[in-house]
Amino acid sequence: MLDLTKLTRQIQGLSQHLSEEAIASQKRLQLAEKHLQNSFTRQDEIVAKQDKWRDRILFANATPIEPLNTRIDIPVPPKIHTVIATDGSQIAPNHHEIAYCYLLNIGRVVLHYGQNKHPLLDSLPEVFYRPEDLYASRKWGIRTEEWMSFLRTASEATVLAELSCAVVNGDAIVNKVAKTTENLPLFSPSESPTSPPRIPTLAMVDGSLIYWFLEQVPLEARETILPPILEAWGQMKDAKVPLMGYLSASRNVEATNFLRLAVCPHPVPDCMSFCPNQLDKVPCKVFDPLRDSSLWATQLKPGQRGPLWKSNAKILDLYQDQQIYFCYVHVGTEVARIEIPCWVAEDTELFNEALGLTLAQVQKGYGYPVAIAEAHNQAVVRGGDRTRFFSLLERQMIKAGLKNVGTSYKEARKRGSIA
């Protein structure tokens, strides 16, 4: 139990700290705005330095593709459109439970607007219990719990591609997670000259398309996770369904870090020579830890997007022709980070259409895309679901003739206090 009486004095100190931090944050914000204006006049020069010294820069940074003063009003979306989203949840393996296994649950949502069609709101559960599922990752030094979350990410992308292809083709939606996207049929306008006009469709995921966690994963393990994701994205590209990652309350600093190149007091941004230890106080960290979203909240009006950026994250070297771009969008309630693959960014019409549909989703969801929120609700495994899952598993184990089926004494005691 939490003793609130003992916490009161600590909370008072926390409140004072937050007040002081708010004042310091405002000063950092004003300084960043000033350097943003200065960087606009020197943008080409800074980008050239960034490109030349890319391998010597030790902090994450992005490259602006458009002028830094870009402010574009997002177009109104068409009334007839479709939005697709997936999200995942899991039951982690636990040695104290009746069986050592884990479950992935992928929530699926397809919302049709102006088409008189029923939405799809469901989830695809899958249980993993074989030794190759439970222990294969240990040869790479990856815990089963971590590996489970990596597989969930790949499954979310695969299911999203399945839904996108099925919606575009008008096919029936399958009720199991495919192991690969190789056999998914794709729509081709040249093959169906009499087909109905294309309905604008958007595929959304919650969170980043840049899988930073893969940087620390051995190459062999990456080859198990990343190729299915990139393959799924390729299927969506062929189906002309734009993919978008939506980040609410983003903590990214890639765009703000671009301004550090303008602040750098050294002749060239050679971090390895001048500032090898980035954990120290280095001269270009004048507005750290200011977030990108905080800066762009002062620059954008509701319904506007800022300039397009190309991420230079190291992990993107493995993405081949699926490089990630991003921009910041004022959705009314906050400034959200929107991430897209390069094939969406390079198609202006498709990009603008996707932004319009995203903004409409945020408005319908009262501040957050309704499709992503519903996908989360379909995916989440609540306490009651967990209990019913293990009850079902227990009945099946008893029916199979297994004896001594039950949780460990530790787990049993945690669920009910003796005192």
Buried (B, 14 or more C-beta within 10 A) or exposed (E): EEEEEEEEEEEEEEEEEEEEEEEEBEEBBEBBBEBBEBBBEBBEEBBEBBEEBEEEBBBBBBBBBBEBEBEBEBEEBBEEBBBBBBBBBBBEBBEEBBBEBBBBBBBBBBBBBEEEEEBBBEBBBBBBEEEEBBEBBEEBEBEBEBBBBBBBBBBBBBBBBBBBBBBBBEEEBEEEBBEEBEEBEBBEEEEEEEEEEEBBBBBBBBBBBBBEEBEEBEEEBBEBBBBBBBBBBBBBBBBBBBBBBBBBEBEBBBBBBBBBBBBBEEEEBBBEEBBEEEEEEBEBBBBBEBBBBBBBBEBBEEBBBBBBBBBBBEBBEBBEEBBBBBBBBBBBBBBBBBBBBBBBBEBEEBBBBBBBBBBBBBBBBEEBBBBBBBBBEBBBBEEEBEEEBBEEBBEEBEEEEEEEBEBEEEBEEEEEEEE
